[in-house]
Amino acid sequence: MDISKELMSVILDRQKNPEEGSYTNYLFGKGREKISKKLGEEAVEVCIAAAKNDKDEVIAELADLEYHALVLMADMGITLEDVEKELRNRR
């Protein structure tokens, strides 16, 4: 299974079946504004790592960025397929 799909599956499961101590559930509980702020923070951290030319840090921050983007997508009812379709339309 594609790791993005697997991660999205876990996020959607947490949304339906909250688990005590889950960071994902913490984000859902705080709401879209918090999720959006975290997404923005991660985007900035990617840029800072890139400016420092730190490839390993960029990779780690991109992983954080993708995770937070997936949480936002789940919160808004957006699927990976929705995004893939948009990318195909742009191609």
N, CA, C and O atoms as a CHARMM CRD file, in Angstrom:
* protein
*
  364
    1    1 MET  N      0.85100  -1.19500   0.00000 PROA 1      0.00000
    2    1 MET  CA     0.00000   0.00000   0.00000 PROA 1      0.00000
    3    1 MET  C      0.88900   1.24800   0.00000 PROA 1      0.00000
    4    1 MET  O      1.90600   1.29300   0.69200 PROA 1      0.00000
    5    2 ASP  N      0.50900   2.22400  -0.75600 PROA 2      0.00000
    6    2 ASP  CA     1.19700   3.50500  -0.79700 PROA 2      0.00000
    7    2 ASP  C      1.16600   4.12700   0.60400 PROA 2      0.00000
    8    2 ASP  O      0.12100   4.14100   1.25400 PROA 2      0.00000
    9    3 ILE  N      2.31100   4.64000   1.06700 PROA 3      0.00000
   10    3 ILE  CA     2.40400   5.16800   2.42900 PROA 3      0.00000
   11    3 ILE  C      1.44900   6.34500   2.65700 PROA 3      0.00000
   12    3 ILE  O      0.91300   6.49300   3.75600 PROA 3      0.00000
   13    4 SER  N      1.23000   7.17700   1.64500 PROA 4      0.00000
   14    4 SER  CA     0.28600   8.29300   1.81100 PROA 4      0.00000
   15    4 SER  C     -1.12700   7.76200   2.02200 PROA 4      0.00000
   16    4 SER  O     -1.87200   8.27400   2.85800 PROA 4      0.00000
   17    5 LYS  N     -1.48700   6.73900   1.26400 PROA 5      0.00000
   18    5 LYS  CA    -2.82100   6.13900   1.43400 PROA 5      0.00000
   19    5 LYS  C     -2.93400   5.46700   2.78700 PROA 5      0.00000
   20    5 LYS  O     -3.97300   5.54900   3.44400 PROA 5      0.00000
   21    6 GLU  N     -1.86000   4.79700   3.20900 PROA 6      0.00000
   22    6 GLU  CA    -1.86900   4.14200   4.50600 PROA 6      0.00000
   23    6 GLU  C     -2.01400   5.17200   5.63000 PROA 6      0.00000
   24    6 GLU  O     -2.79700   4.97800   6.56000 PROA 6      0.00000
   25    7 LEU  N     -1.25900   6.26100   5.54000 PROA 7      0.00000
   26    7 LEU  CA    -1.33500   7.31600   6.54400 PROA 7      0.00000
   27    7 LEU  C     -2.71100   7.95700   6.55400 PROA 7      0.00000
   28    7 LEU  O     -3.26400   8.21600   7.62200 PROA 7      0.00000
   29    8 MET  N     -3.27400   8.21800   5.37600 PROA 8      0.00000
   30    8 MET  CA    -4.61400   8.79900   5.31000 PROA 8      0.00000
   31    8 MET  C     -5.62700   7.85500   5.94700 PROA 8      0.00000
   32    8 MET  O     -6.55300   8.30400   6.62100 PROA 8      0.00000
   33    9 SER  N     -5.46200   6.57200   5.74300 PROA 9      0.00000
   34    9 SER  CA    -6.35400   5.58300   6.34000 PROA 9      0.00000
   35    9 SER  C     -6.29900   5.65200   7.86700 PROA 9      0.00000
   36    9 SER  O     -7.33300   5.58500   8.53200 PROA 9      0.00000
   37   10 VAL  N     -5.10400   5.78400   8.41500 PROA 10     0.00000
   38   10 VAL  CA    -4.94300   5.90600   9.86600 PROA 10     0.00000
   39   10 VAL  C     -5.59500   7.19600  10.36400 PROA 10     0.00000
   40   10 VAL  O     -6.28800   7.19300  11.38100 PROA 10     0.00000
   41   11 ILE  N     -5.37400   8.28800   9.65100 PROA 11     0.00000
   42   11 ILE  CA    -5.95700   9.58700  10.03200 PROA 11     0.00000
   43   11 ILE  C     -7.48000   9.50400  10.02300 PROA 11     0.00000
   44   11 ILE  O     -8.13100   9.96800  10.96000 PROA 11     0.00000
   45   12 LEU  N     -8.04800   8.92000   8.98100 PROA 12     0.00000
   46   12 LEU  CA    -9.50800   8.79500   8.90100 PROA 12     0.00000
   47   12 LEU  C    -10.04300   7.89000  10.00900 PROA 12     0.00000
   48   12 LEU  O    -11.12000   8.13300  10.55100 PROA 12     0.00000
   49   13 ASP  N     -9.28500   6.84600  10.34000 PROA 13     0.00000
   50   13 ASP  CA    -9.69500   5.96800  11.43000 PROA 13     0.00000
   51   13 ASP  C     -9.69000   6.72000  12.75100 PROA 13     0.00000
   52   13 ASP  O    -10.60800   6.56300  13.55500 PROA 13     0.00000
   53   14 ARG  N     -8.66700   7.53800  12.98600 PROA 14     0.00000
   54   14 ARG  CA    -8.61500   8.34200  14.22800 PROA 14     0.00000
   55   14 ARG  C     -9.78600   9.31400  14.28600 PROA 14     0.00000
   56   14 ARG  O    -10.33200   9.58500  15.35600 PROA 14     0.00000
   57   15 GLN  N    -10.16000   9.83100  13.13200 PROA 15     0.00000
   58   15 GLN  CA   -11.27300  10.77400  13.07700 PROA 15     0.00000
   59   15 GLN  C    -12.56700  10.08100  13.51500 PROA 15     0.00000
   60   15 GLN  O    -13.38200  10.67000  14.22500 PROA 15     0.00000
   61   16 LYS  N    -12.74700   8.83700  13.08900 PROA 16     0.00000
   62   16 LYS  CA   -13.96400   8.08200  13.42200 PROA 16     0.00000
   63   16 LYS  C    -13.87600   7.40000  14.77800 PROA 16     0.00000
   64   16 LYS  O    -14.88500   7.25200  15.46900 PROA 16     0.00000
   65   17 ASN  N    -12.68400   6.98900  15.15800 PROA 17     0.00000
   66   17 ASN  CA   -12.45600   6.22700  16.39100 PROA 17     0.00000
   67   17 ASN  C    -11.32300   6.86700  17.18100 PROA 17     0.00000
   68   17 ASN  O    -10.19700   6.37000  17.17100 PROA 17     0.00000
   69   18 PRO  N    -11.61900   7.96800  17.86400 PROA 18     0.00000
   70   18 PRO  CA   -10.56400   8.68800  18.59400 PROA 18     0.00000
   71   18 PRO  C     -9.82600   7.78500  19.58800 PROA 18     0.00000
   72   18 PRO  O    -10.41800   6.91300  20.22400 PROA 18     0.00000
   73   19 GLU  N     -8.52600   8.02100  19.70000 PROA 19     0.00000
   74   19 GLU  CA    -7.68800   7.29600  20.65500 PROA 19     0.00000
   75   19 GLU  C     -7.07200   8.28300  21.62900 PROA 19     0.00000
   76   19 GLU  O     -6.56500   9.33100  21.22700 PROA 19     0.00000
   77   20 GLU  N     -7.11600   7.94900  22.89700 PROA 20     0.00000
   78   20 GLU  CA    -6.52000   8.76200  23.95000 PROA 20     0.00000
   79   20 GLU  C     -5.04300   8.98400  23.65600 PROA 20     0.00000
   80   20 GLU  O     -4.31400   8.03500  23.36400 PROA 20     0.00000
   81   21 GLY  N     -4.60300  10.22900  23.73200 PROA 21     0.00000
   82   21 GLY  CA    -3.20000  10.55200  23.53800 PROA 21     0.00000
   83   21 GLY  C     -2.75900  10.68600  22.08900 PROA 21     0.00000
   84   21 GLY  O     -1.58300  10.93200  21.82300 PROA 21     0.00000
   85   22 SER  N     -3.68000  10.53000  21.15100 PROA 22     0.00000
   86   22 SER  CA    -3.34700  10.62000  19.73300 PROA 22     0.00000
   87   22 SER  C     -3.14700  12.08100  19.32800 PROA 22     0.00000
   88   22 SER  O     -4.01500  12.92000  19.56600 PROA 22     0.00000
   89   23 TYR  N     -2.00500  12.37800  18.71600 PROA 23     0.00000
   90   23 TYR  CA    -1.74900  13.73200  18.22600 PROA 23     0.00000
   91   23 TYR  C     -2.75100  14.11100  17.14100 PROA 23     0.00000
   92   23 TYR  O     -3.19200  15.25700  17.05800 PROA 23     0.00000
   93   24 THR  N     -3.10000  13.14200  16.32100 PROA 24     0.00000
   94   24 THR  CA    -4.09600  13.38900  15.27600 PROA 24     0.00000
   95   24 THR  C     -5.41900  13.81800  15.90500 PROA 24     0.00000
   96   24 THR  O     -6.04600  14.76800  15.43500 PROA 24     0.00000
   97   25 ASN  N     -5.84400  13.13500  16.95300 PROA 25     0.00000
   98   25 ASN  CA    -7.08400  13.50400  17.62600 PROA 25     0.00000
   99   25 ASN  C     -6.96900  14.85600  18.33000 PROA 25     0.00000
  100   25 ASN  O     -7.94200  15.60600  18.41800 PROA 25     0.00000
  101   26 TYR  N     -5.77800  15.15600  18.82600 PROA 26     0.00000
  102   26 TYR  CA    -5.53600  16.47400  19.40500 PROA 26     0.00000
  103   26 TYR  C     -5.80600  17.55500  18.35300 PROA 26     0.00000
  104   26 TYR  O     -6.48700  18.54300  18.62400 PROA 26     0.00000
  105   27 LEU  N     -5.26200  17.35000  17.14800 PROA 27     0.00000
  106   27 LEU  CA    -5.46800  18.33300  16.08400 PROA 27     0.00000
  107   27 LEU  C     -6.94000  18.44900  15.70900 PROA 27     0.00000
  108   27 LEU  O     -7.46000  19.55800  15.57900 PROA 27     0.00000
  109   28 PHE  N     -7.61600  17.31500  15.53300 PROA 28     0.00000
  110   28 PHE  CA    -9.04400  17.36200  15.21200 PROA 28     0.00000
  111   28 PHE  C     -9.82100  18.08700  16.30700 PROA 28     0.00000
  112   28 PHE  O    -10.74000  18.85500  16.02200 PROA 28     0.00000
  113   29 GLY  N     -9.45000  17.84000  17.54600 PROA 29     0.00000
  114   29 GLY  CA   -10.13400  18.47600  18.67100 PROA 29     0.00000
  115   29 GLY  C     -9.94800  19.97900  18.70500 PROA 29     0.00000
  116   29 GLY  O    -10.85000  20.71100  19.11100 PROA 29     0.00000
  117   30 LYS  N     -8.78100  20.44200  18.27900 PROA 30     0.00000
  118   30 LYS  CA    -8.49900  21.88400  18.27400 PROA 30     0.00000
  119   30 LYS  C     -9.14800  22.58900  17.08800 PROA 30     0.00000
  120   30 LYS  O     -9.37600  23.79800  17.12600 PROA 30     0.00000
  121   31 GLY  N     -9.44400  21.83200  16.03800 PROA 31     0.00000
  122   31 GLY  CA   -10.17400  22.40800  14.91300 PROA 31     0.00000
  123   31 GLY  C     -9.31400  22.83800  13.74400 PROA 31     0.00000
  124   31 GLY  O     -8.08500  22.78400  13.77900 PROA 31     0.00000
  125   32 ARG  N    -10.00500  23.26000  12.71800 PROA 32     0.00000
  126   32 ARG  CA    -9.36800  23.59700  11.44000 PROA 32     0.00000
  127   32 ARG  C     -8.36300  24.73500  11.54500 PROA 32     0.00000
  128   32 ARG  O     -7.35300  24.73200  10.84200 PROA 32     0.00000
  129   33 GLU  N     -8.62400  25.69800  12.40600 PROA 33     0.00000
  130   33 GLU  CA    -7.67800  26.80500  12.54100 PROA 33     0.00000
  131   33 GLU  C     -6.32400  26.29200  13.03200 PROA 33     0.00000
  132   33 GLU  O     -5.28700  26.69200  12.50400 PROA 33     0.00000
  133   34 LYS  N     -6.32100  25.42100  14.02600 PROA 34     0.00000
  134   34 LYS  CA    -5.07200  24.85600  14.54700 PROA 34     0.00000
  135   34 LYS  C     -4.39000  23.98800  13.48700 PROA 34     0.00000
  136   34 LYS  O     -3.17900  24.07200  13.28800 PROA 34     0.00000
  137   35 ILE  N     -5.18400  23.15300  12.81000 PROA 35     0.00000
  138   35 ILE  CA    -4.62900  22.29900  11.75600 PROA 35     0.00000
  139   35 ILE  C     -3.97500  23.17200  10.68600 PROA 35     0.00000
  140   35 ILE  O     -2.87000  22.87600  10.23200 PROA 35     0.00000
  141   36 SER  N     -4.64400  24.22600  10.29100 PROA 36     0.00000
  142   36 SER  CA    -4.11500  25.12300   9.25900 PROA 36     0.00000
  143   36 SER  C     -2.83500  25.81800   9.71600 PROA 36     0.00000
  144   36 SER  O     -1.89300  25.96600   8.93800 PROA 36     0.00000
  145   37 LYS  N     -2.80400  26.24100  10.96800 PROA 37     0.00000
  146   37 LYS  CA    -1.59800  26.88300  11.49400 PROA 37     0.00000
  147   37 LYS  C     -0.42600  25.91600  11.49200 PROA 37     0.00000
  148   37 LYS  O      0.68700  26.29100  11.12200 PROA 37     0.00000
  149   38 LYS  N     -0.66600  24.66700  11.90300 PROA 38     0.00000
  150   38 LYS  CA     0.39900  23.67200  11.90600 PROA 38     0.00000
  151   38 LYS  C      0.89400  23.41100  10.48500 PROA 38     0.00000
  152   38 LYS  O      2.09600  23.26200  10.26500 PROA 38     0.00000
  153   39 LEU  N     -0.01600  23.35500   9.52900 PROA 39     0.00000
  154   39 LEU  CA     0.36600  23.15200   8.13100 PROA 39     0.00000
  155   39 LEU  C      1.26300  24.29600   7.66100 PROA 39     0.00000
  156   39 LEU  O      2.27900  24.06600   7.00500 PROA 39     0.00000
  157   40 GLY  N      0.88900  25.50500   7.99200 PROA 40     0.00000
  158   40 GLY  CA     1.68800  26.67400   7.62900 PROA 40     0.00000
  159   40 GLY  C      3.06300  26.65600   8.28800 PROA 40     0.00000
  160   40 GLY  O      4.06500  26.97800   7.64900 PROA 40     0.00000
  161   41 GLU  N      3.11000  26.27800   9.56600 PROA 41     0.00000
  162   41 GLU  CA     4.38900  26.19100  10.26600 PROA 41     0.00000
  163   41 GLU  C      5.31300  25.17900   9.58100 PROA 41     0.00000
  164   41 GLU  O      6.50300  25.43500   9.39900 PROA 41     0.00000
  165   42 GLU  N      4.75800  24.05100   9.21100 PROA 42     0.00000
  166   42 GLU  CA     5.57000  23.01700   8.56900 PROA 42     0.00000
  167   42 GLU  C      6.07900  23.49100   7.21300 PROA 42     0.00000
  168   42 GLU  O      7.21400  23.19200   6.84200 PROA 42     0.00000
  169   43 ALA  N      5.25500  24.22500   6.46800 PROA 43     0.00000
  170   43 ALA  CA     5.69600  24.75500   5.17500 PROA 43     0.00000
  171   43 ALA  C      6.88100  25.70600   5.36000 PROA 43     0.00000
  172   43 ALA  O      7.84500  25.65800   4.59700 PROA 43     0.00000
  173   44 VAL  N      6.80500  26.55000   6.35700 PROA 44     0.00000
  174   44 VAL  CA     7.90500  27.47400   6.64300 PROA 44     0.00000
  175   44 VAL  C      9.15600  26.69800   7.04200 PROA 44     0.00000
  176   44 VAL  O     10.26200  27.04700   6.63100 PROA 44     0.00000
  177   45 GLU  N      8.98200  25.64200   7.84600 PROA 45     0.00000
  178   45 GLU  CA    10.13300  24.85000   8.27200 PROA 45     0.00000
  179   45 GLU  C     10.80100  24.14200   7.09300 PROA 45     0.00000
  180   45 GLU  O     12.01900  23.96500   7.09100 PROA 45     0.00000
  181   46 VAL  N     10.01700  23.73700   6.09300 PROA 46     0.00000
  182   46 VAL  CA    10.59700  23.16500   4.87300 PROA 46     0.00000
  183   46 VAL  C     11.46900  24.22200   4.19000 PROA 46     0.00000
  184   46 VAL  O     12.60000  23.94200   3.79000 PROA 46     0.00000
  185   47 CYS  N     10.94100  25.41100   4.06600 PROA 47     0.00000
  186   47 CYS  CA    11.68200  26.49200   3.40300 PROA 47     0.00000
  187   47 CYS  C     12.96600  26.84200   4.14600 PROA 47     0.00000
  188   47 CYS  O     14.00600  27.05900   3.52400 PROA 47     0.00000
  189   48 ILE  N     12.89900  26.89500   5.46300 PROA 48     0.00000
  190   48 ILE  CA    14.09700  27.20900   6.26400 PROA 48     0.00000
  191   48 ILE  C     15.15300  26.11900   6.08900 PROA 48     0.00000
  192   48 ILE  O     16.33300  26.41700   5.90300 PROA 48     0.00000
  193   49 ALA  N     14.73000  24.86300   6.14700 PROA 49     0.00000
  194   49 ALA  CA    15.66500  23.75100   5.96900 PROA 49     0.00000
  195   49 ALA  C     16.29300  23.79000   4.57400 PROA 49     0.00000
  196   49 ALA  O     17.48200  23.51400   4.41500 PROA 49     0.00000
  197   50 ALA  N     15.49700  24.13000   3.57900 PROA 50     0.00000
  198   50 ALA  CA    16.02000  24.22300   2.21200 PROA 50     0.00000
  199   50 ALA  C     17.02400  25.35900   2.10200 PROA 50     0.00000
  200   50 ALA  O     18.05800  25.21700   1.44900 PROA 50     0.00000
  201   51 ALA  N     16.72500  26.47900   2.73600 PROA 51     0.00000
  202   51 ALA  CA    17.64200  27.61900   2.69900 PROA 51     0.00000
  203   51 ALA  C     18.97200  27.27200   3.36300 PROA 51     0.00000
  204   51 ALA  O     20.01700  27.80900   2.99600 PROA 51     0.00000
  205   52 LYS  N     18.92500  26.36800   4.34500 PROA 52     0.00000
  206   52 LYS  CA    20.15100  25.91500   5.02500 PROA 52     0.00000
  207   52 LYS  C     20.84600  24.79900   4.23700 PROA 52     0.00000
  208   52 LYS  O     21.91700  24.32400   4.61500 PROA 52     0.00000
  209   53 ASN  N     20.21200  24.39600   3.13600 PROA 53     0.00000
  210   53 ASN  CA    20.74900  23.33500   2.28200 PROA 53     0.00000
  211   53 ASN  C     20.92300  22.02400   3.04700 PROA 53     0.00000
  212   53 ASN  O     21.88300  21.28400   2.83200 PROA 53     0.00000
  213   54 ASP  N     19.96700  21.75300   3.95200 PROA 54     0.00000
  214   54 ASP  CA    20.02100  20.54900   4.78300 PROA 54     0.00000
  215   54 ASP  C     19.01000  19.53200   4.24500 PROA 54     0.00000
  216   54 ASP  O     17.83800  19.54100   4.62200 PROA 54     0.00000
  217   55 LYS  N     19.48800  18.66200   3.36200 PROA 55     0.00000
  218   55 LYS  CA    18.61000  17.71600   2.68000 PROA 55     0.00000
  219   55 LYS  C     17.85100  16.81500   3.65700 PROA 55     0.00000
  220   55 LYS  O     16.64900  16.60500   3.49300 PROA 55     0.00000
  221   56 ASP  N     18.53600  16.28400   4.66700 PROA 56     0.00000
  222   56 ASP  CA    17.86500  15.40400   5.63000 PROA 56     0.00000
  223   56 ASP  C     16.75500  16.13100   6.38400 PROA 56     0.00000
  224   56 ASP  O     15.68300  15.57200   6.61700 PROA 56     0.00000
  225   57 GLU  N     17.01700  17.36900   6.76100 PROA 57     0.00000
  226   57 GLU  CA    16.00300  18.15900   7.46100 PROA 57     0.00000
  227   57 GLU  C     14.83300  18.48400   6.53200 PROA 57     0.00000
  228   57 GLU  O     13.67800  18.46800   6.95900 PROA 57     0.00000
  229   58 VAL  N     15.12600  18.77600   5.27100 PROA 58     0.00000
  230   58 VAL  CA    14.05600  19.03000   4.30100 PROA 58     0.00000
  231   58 VAL  C     13.16200  17.79500   4.18100 PROA 58     0.00000
  232   58 VAL  O     11.93600  17.91000   4.16800 PROA 58     0.00000
  233   59 ILE  N     13.77100  16.63000   4.09700 PROA 59     0.00000
  234   59 ILE  CA    12.98600  15.39500   3.99800 PROA 59     0.00000
  235   59 ILE  C     12.09400  15.22200   5.22000 PROA 59     0.00000
  236   59 ILE  O     10.91100  14.91000   5.09000 PROA 59     0.00000
  237   60 ALA  N     12.65900  15.42500   6.40700 PROA 60     0.00000
  238   60 ALA  CA    11.87300  15.28700   7.64000 PROA 60     0.00000
  239   60 ALA  C     10.73500  16.29900   7.68800 PROA 60     0.00000
  240   60 ALA  O      9.61400  15.96400   8.07300 PROA 60     0.00000
  241   61 GLU  N     11.02300  17.52500   7.29900 PROA 61     0.00000
  242   61 GLU  CA     9.98500  18.57100   7.33400 PROA 61     0.00000
  243   61 GLU  C      8.93000  18.33600   6.26200 PROA 61     0.00000
  244   61 GLU  O      7.75500  18.63200   6.47900 PROA 61     0.00000
  245   62 LEU  N      9.33300  17.80400   5.10200 PROA 62     0.00000
  246   62 LEU  CA     8.33700  17.46200   4.07600 PROA 62     0.00000
  247   62 LEU  C      7.40100  16.36800   4.56700 PROA 62     0.00000
  248   62 LEU  O      6.20800  16.38500   4.26400 PROA 62     0.00000
  249   63 ALA  N      7.93700  15.41800   5.32200 PROA 63     0.00000
  250   63 ALA  CA     7.08600  14.37600   5.89400 PROA 63     0.00000
  251   63 ALA  C      6.07600  14.98900   6.86300 PROA 63     0.00000
  252   63 ALA  O      4.90000  14.62600   6.84800 PROA 63     0.00000
  253   64 ASP  N      6.53400  15.92200   7.70900 PROA 64     0.00000
  254   64 ASP  CA     5.61700  16.61600   8.62300 PROA 64     0.00000
  255   64 ASP  C      4.56900  17.41300   7.84900 PROA 64     0.00000
  256   64 ASP  O      3.39400  17.43500   8.21500 PROA 64     0.00000
  257   65 LEU  N      5.01200  18.06600   6.77600 PROA 65     0.00000
  258   65 LEU  CA     4.09900  18.85600   5.94600 PROA 65     0.00000
  259   65 LEU  C      3.02400  17.96800   5.33300 PROA 65     0.00000
  260   65 LEU  O      1.84200  18.31200   5.35300 PROA 65     0.00000
  261   66 GLU  N      3.43700  16.82400   4.78700 PROA 66     0.00000
  262   66 GLU  CA     2.45900  15.92200   4.18000 PROA 66     0.00000
  263   66 GLU  C      1.45900  15.41800   5.21500 PROA 66     0.00000
  264   66 GLU  O      0.25600  15.38000   4.95700 PROA 66     0.00000
  265   67 TYR  N      1.95600  15.03400   6.38000 PROA 67     0.00000
  266   67 TYR  CA     1.05900  14.55700   7.43800 PROA 67     0.00000
  267   67 TYR  C      0.00200  15.61900   7.77400 PROA 67     0.00000
  268   67 TYR  O     -1.19100  15.31900   7.81900 PROA 67     0.00000
  269   68 HSD  N      0.44000  16.84100   8.00400 PROA 68     0.00000
  270   68 HSD  CA    -0.50600  17.89900   8.37900 PROA 68     0.00000
  271   68 HSD  C     -1.45300  18.24100   7.22400 PROA 68     0.00000
  272   68 HSD  O     -2.60900  18.59500   7.45600 PROA 68     0.00000
  273   69 ALA  N     -0.97000  18.13700   5.98600 PROA 69     0.00000
  274   69 ALA  CA    -1.85500  18.34600   4.82800 PROA 69     0.00000
  275   69 ALA  C     -2.93300  17.26300   4.79700 PROA 69     0.00000
  276   69 ALA  O     -4.09700  17.54900   4.51500 PROA 69     0.00000
  277   70 LEU  N     -2.54700  16.02900   5.08500 PROA 70     0.00000
  278   70 LEU  CA    -3.52600  14.93600   5.10400 PROA 70     0.00000
  279   70 LEU  C     -4.55600  15.11700   6.21500 PROA 70     0.00000
  280   70 LEU  O     -5.73200  14.80300   6.03100 PROA 70     0.00000
  281   71 VAL  N     -4.12100  15.61800   7.35800 PROA 71     0.00000
  282   71 VAL  CA    -5.07300  15.88800   8.44900 PROA 71     0.00000
  283   71 VAL  C     -6.07100  16.95800   8.00900 PROA 71     0.00000
  284   71 VAL  O     -7.27200  16.82200   8.24400 PROA 71     0.00000
  285   72 LEU  N     -5.58100  18.01300   7.37700 PROA 72     0.00000
  286   72 LEU  CA    -6.48600  19.06000   6.87900 PROA 72     0.00000
  287   72 LEU  C     -7.44900  18.49400   5.84100 PROA 72     0.00000
  288   72 LEU  O     -8.64200  18.79900   5.85200 PROA 72     0.00000
  289   73 MET  N     -6.91800  17.66800   4.94700 PROA 73     0.00000
  290   73 MET  CA    -7.77600  17.05400   3.93300 PROA 73     0.00000
  291   73 MET  C     -8.88400  16.23100   4.58600 PROA 73     0.00000
  292   73 MET  O    -10.04600  16.32900   4.19400 PROA 73     0.00000
  293   74 ALA  N     -8.52700  15.42600   5.57400 PROA 74     0.00000
  294   74 ALA  CA    -9.52800  14.61200   6.26900 PROA 74     0.00000
  295   74 ALA  C    -10.56500  15.49900   6.93900 PROA 74     0.00000
  296   74 ALA  O    -11.76200  15.21700   6.88000 PROA 74     0.00000
  297   75 ASP  N    -10.10700  16.56400   7.57200 PROA 75     0.00000
  298   75 ASP  CA   -11.01300  17.48500   8.25400 PROA 75     0.00000
  299   75 ASP  C    -11.99600  18.13200   7.28600 PROA 75     0.00000
  300   75 ASP  O    -13.13600  18.42000   7.65000 PROA 75     0.00000
  301   76 MET  N    -11.55400  18.35800   6.05900 PROA 76     0.00000
  302   76 MET  CA   -12.39500  19.02500   5.06900 PROA 76     0.00000
  303   76 MET  C    -13.11100  18.05600   4.13300 PROA 76     0.00000
  304   76 MET  O    -13.84100  18.48000   3.23600 PROA 76     0.00000
  305   77 GLY  N    -12.90200  16.75100   4.34100 PROA 77     0.00000
  306   77 GLY  CA   -13.56500  15.76300   3.48800 PROA 77     0.00000
  307   77 GLY  C    -12.96400  15.68400   2.09600 PROA 77     0.00000
  308   77 GLY  O    -13.65300  15.32900   1.14000 PROA 77     0.00000
  309   78 ILE  N    -11.69300  16.01200   1.97500 PROA 78     0.00000
  310   78 ILE  CA   -10.99200  15.95800   0.69400 PROA 78     0.00000
  311   78 ILE  C    -10.22400  14.64500   0.64500 PROA 78     0.00000
  312   78 ILE  O     -9.54200  14.29400   1.60800 PROA 78     0.00000
  313   79 THR  N    -10.32400  13.92200  -0.45100 PROA 79     0.00000
  314   79 THR  CA    -9.63600  12.64600  -0.58500 PROA 79     0.00000
  315   79 THR  C     -8.34200  12.79600  -1.37900 PROA 79     0.00000
  316   79 THR  O     -8.12700  13.79300  -2.06900 PROA 79     0.00000
  317   80 LEU  N     -7.49500  11.79400  -1.26500 PROA 80     0.00000
  318   80 LEU  CA    -6.28800  11.77100  -2.09800 PROA 80     0.00000
  319   80 LEU  C     -6.67000  11.75400  -3.57000 PROA 80     0.00000
  320   80 LEU  O     -5.99700  12.35800  -4.40500 PROA 80     0.00000
  321   81 GLU  N     -7.74400  11.06500  -3.87500 PROA 81     0.00000
  322   81 GLU  CA    -8.21400  10.99100  -5.25500 PROA 81     0.00000
  323   81 GLU  C     -8.63000  12.37200  -5.76900 PROA 81     0.00000
  324   81 GLU  O     -8.41500  12.68700  -6.93900 PROA 81     0.00000
  325   82 ASP  N     -9.22900  13.19800  -4.89600 PROA 82     0.00000
  326   82 ASP  CA    -9.59800  14.56400  -5.29300 PROA 82     0.00000
  327   82 ASP  C     -8.36000  15.34400  -5.73300 PROA 82     0.00000
  328   82 ASP  O     -8.38300  16.04700  -6.74400 PROA 82     0.00000
  329   83 VAL  N     -7.30200  15.21400  -4.97400 PROA 83     0.00000
  330   83 VAL  CA    -6.06200  15.93900  -5.28700 PROA 83     0.00000
  331   83 VAL  C     -5.41200  15.35800  -6.53700 PROA 83     0.00000
  332   83 VAL  O     -4.93100  16.10200  -7.39200 PROA 83     0.00000
  333   84 GLU  N     -5.39600  14.03200  -6.64600 PROA 84     0.00000
  334   84 GLU  CA    -4.84100  13.39200  -7.84000 PROA 84     0.00000
  335   84 GLU  C     -5.59200  13.82700  -9.09300 PROA 84     0.00000
  336   84 GLU  O     -4.98600  14.06900 -10.13700 PROA 84     0.00000
  337   85 LYS  N     -6.90300  13.92500  -8.98400 PROA 85     0.00000
  338   85 LYS  CA    -7.71100  14.36100 -10.13000 PROA 85     0.00000
  339   85 LYS  C     -7.33700  15.78400 -10.53700 PROA 85     0.00000
  340   85 LYS  O     -7.20900  16.08100 -11.72500 PROA 85     0.00000
  341   86 GLU  N     -7.16400  16.65500  -9.55400 PROA 86     0.00000
  342   86 GLU  CA    -6.77600  18.03800  -9.84600 PROA 86     0.00000
  343   86 GLU  C     -5.41000  18.08300 -10.51600 PROA 86     0.00000
  344   86 GLU  O     -5.20400  18.83900 -11.46500 PROA 86     0.00000
  345   87 LEU  N     -4.48300  17.27900 -10.02600 PROA 87     0.00000
  346   87 LEU  CA    -3.15300  17.24500 -10.63900 PROA 87     0.00000
  347   87 LEU  C     -3.23000  16.72700 -12.07900 PROA 87     0.00000
  348   87 LEU  O     -2.56100  17.25500 -12.96800 PROA 87     0.00000
  349   88 ARG  N     -4.03900  15.70400 -12.30400 PROA 88     0.00000
  350   88 ARG  CA    -4.20200  15.19700 -13.67700 PROA 88     0.00000
  351   88 ARG  C     -4.79800  16.26500 -14.58000 PROA 88     0.00000
  352   88 ARG  O     -4.37200  16.41800 -15.72500 PROA 88     0.00000
  353   89 ASN  N     -5.78200  17.00700 -14.07500 PROA 89     0.00000
  354   89 ASN  CA    -6.40300  18.06800 -14.86900 PROA 89     0.00000
  355   89 ASN  C     -5.39600  19.14900 -15.23300 PROA 89     0.00000
  356   89 ASN  O     -5.49100  19.74600 -16.30500 PROA 89     0.00000
  357   90 ARG  N     -4.45300  19.40200 -14.37300 PROA 90     0.00000
  358   90 ARG  CA    -3.44500  20.42700 -14.63800 PROA 90     0.00000
  359   90 ARG  C     -2.38000  19.94200 -15.62700 PROA 90     0.00000
  360   90 ARG  O     -1.72600  20.74300 -16.29500 PROA 90     0.00000
  361   91 ARG  N     -2.22400  18.65800 -15.70600 PROA 91     0.00000
  362   91 ARG  CA    -1.21600  18.08800 -16.59200 PROA 91     0.00000
  363   91 ARG  C     -1.69800  18.18200 -18.01200 PROA 91     0.00000
  364   91 ARG  O     -0.99800  17.75700 -18.93000 PROA 91     0.00000
